[in-house]
Amino acid sequence: MHDYNETLYQELPKEIIDSFCGVGNPFLPDTSKNKSLLDIGCGSGLDMIIASKTLGKTAKIYGVDLNAEMVKLANNNFKRLGLKNCRALTSKDEVLPFADNSFDLVISNGVFNLSLQKTLLFAEVFRVLKPQGKLQFADIVLRKKLPTEMKGAAAWSN
């Protein structure tokens, strides 16, 4: 699914896969050298779980999400799988609750398109990245103008 490592993906419990809402695989080759990772919009934690399996037990893996229920689900998933190096936090907005230069790698999966403050979000990503750190994300983009009938909350809530 979404070009993930099939072996890692097959090891995941069905409930975790079923709650996944990503749009692609945010992991590029050669991710294994990273020792600290932040997942923006972590949801139920699927990408963090894959990161833990890829980077190893000594890596520090954090996630943030605006939805407190998803953060709770993610932390429950980590506990269920015995992943002590993963922790999800609730964030209130695009301001990330981490010190400058905290992460080797920042990932995101289908989240940047949802932000109303993209400039702030990108500034925050580069603030928390270590020098030579990387941002890797999968997202959806629009190549043409959005039709009028698709604009506004009502168009997306039916």
C-alpha positions in Angstrom: 0.0 0.0 0.0 1.3 3.5 -0.9 4.7 2.0 -1.8 5.6 1.0 1.8 8.0 -1.7 2.5 5.6 -4.7 2.1 7.3 -6.7 4.9 6.9 -3.9 7.5 3.4 -3.1 6.4 2.2 -6.8 6.6 3.4 -7.0 10.2 1.0 -4.2 11.3 -2.3 -5.1 13.0 -5.4 -4.6 10.8 -6.9 -2.0 13.1 -3.9 0.3 12.6 -4.0 -0.1 8.9 -7.7 0.5 8.8 -7.3 3.8 10.7 -4.6 5.1 8.3 -5.5 8.2 6.2 -2.2 9.0 4.6 -1.8 9.7 0.9 1.6 8.1 0.2 4.9 6.9 1.7 6.9 9.8 3.2 10.0 7.6 3.7 12.8 8.0 1.1 15.6 5.5 0.9 18.4 5.9 3.4 16.2 6.9 6.3 17.9 4.5 8.7 20.7 6.8 9.7 18.3 9.2 11.4 18.2 9.1 15.2 15.3 11.5 15.8 12.1 11.9 13.9 9.0 14.1 14.1 5.8 13.1 12.3 3.5 16.1 11.7 -0.1 15.0 11.6 0.7 11.6 13.0 -2.9 10.4 13.2 -3.1 6.9 14.6 0.7 6.5 14.4 1.2 4.2 11.5 4.2 6.1 10.0 5.7 6.4 13.5 5.4 2.7 13.9 7.1 2.1 10.6 9.8 4.6 11.6 10.4 2.8 14.8 10.9 -0.5 13.0 13.1 1.1 10.4 15.2 3.4 12.7 15.4 1.0 15.7 14.6 1.1 19.4 17.2 3.8 20.2 15.6 6.4 17.8 13.5 9.1 19.4 10.2 9.3 17.5 7.6 12.0 18.2 4.4 12.9 16.5 2.0 15.8 16.7 -1.7 16.0 15.7 -4.4 18.5 16.2 -6.9 15.7 17.1 -6.6 14.6 20.7 -8.5 11.4 20.0 -6.0 10.4 17.3 -3.1 11.2 19.6 -4.7 8.9 22.3 -5.2 6.2 19.7 -1.6 6.5 18.5 -0.2 6.3 22.0 -2.4 3.2 22.7 -1.1 1.6 19.5 2.5 2.2 20.6 1.8 0.7 24.0 0.0 -2.3 22.4 3.1 -2.9 20.2 5.6 -2.3 23.0 7.2 0.7 21.2 8.7 2.7 24.0 10.5 5.1 21.7 7.3 6.6 20.2 5.2 9.4 21.7 2.4 11.4 20.2 1.4 14.9 21.5 -1.6 17.1 20.8 -0.7 20.4 19.2 -3.1 23.3 19.1 -1.8 24.9 15.8 1.2 25.0 13.5 3.6 26.0 16.3 5.6 22.9 17.1 6.2 22.2 20.9 9.9 21.3 20.5 13.2 23.1 20.8 15.2 24.4 17.9 17.4 21.8 16.1 15.6 18.8 17.7 15.2 16.4 14.8 17.2 14.7 12.1 14.1 14.0 10.0 10.6 15.5 9.8 7.9 13.6 8.0 4.3 14.2 7.2 1.6 12.4 5.3 -1.3 14.2 3.7 -1.2 17.1 6.2 0.5 20.2 4.7 -2.4 20.7 2.2 -4.8 21.0 5.2 -2.8 23.8 6.9 -4.2 27.3 6.6 -0.8 28.7 7.8 1.6 26.9 5.5 4.3 29.5 5.7 4.3 29.2 9.5 4.2 25.4 9.4 7.3 25.3 7.0 9.1 27.8 9.2 8.4 25.7 12.3 9.6 22.5 10.5 12.9 24.2 9.6 13.2 25.6 13.1 13.0 22.1 14.7 15.2 20.4 12.1 18.9 20.0 13.0 21.4 21.4 10.6 21.6 19.0 7.6 18.2 17.6 8.7 15.6 16.6 6.2 11.9 17.1 5.5 10.2 14.3 3.7 6.5 14.3 3.0 3.7 12.9 0.9 0.8 15.1 0.1 -1.8 16.0 -2.5 -1.6 19.1 -4.6 -4.0 20.9 -7.0 -2.7 21.7 -10.4 -5.6 23.8 -11.5 -7.9 26.3 -9.7 -10.4 24.7 -7.4 -13.9 24.8 -8.9 -16.3 27.2 -7.0 -18.6 24.3 -6.1 -15.8 22.6 -4.2 -14.9 25.7 -2.1 -16.0 26.1 1.5 -16.7 23.8 4.3 -20.1 22.7 3.0 -18.5 21.1 -0.1 -16.4 18.8 2.1 -19.0 17.9 4.7 -21.5 16.1 2.5 
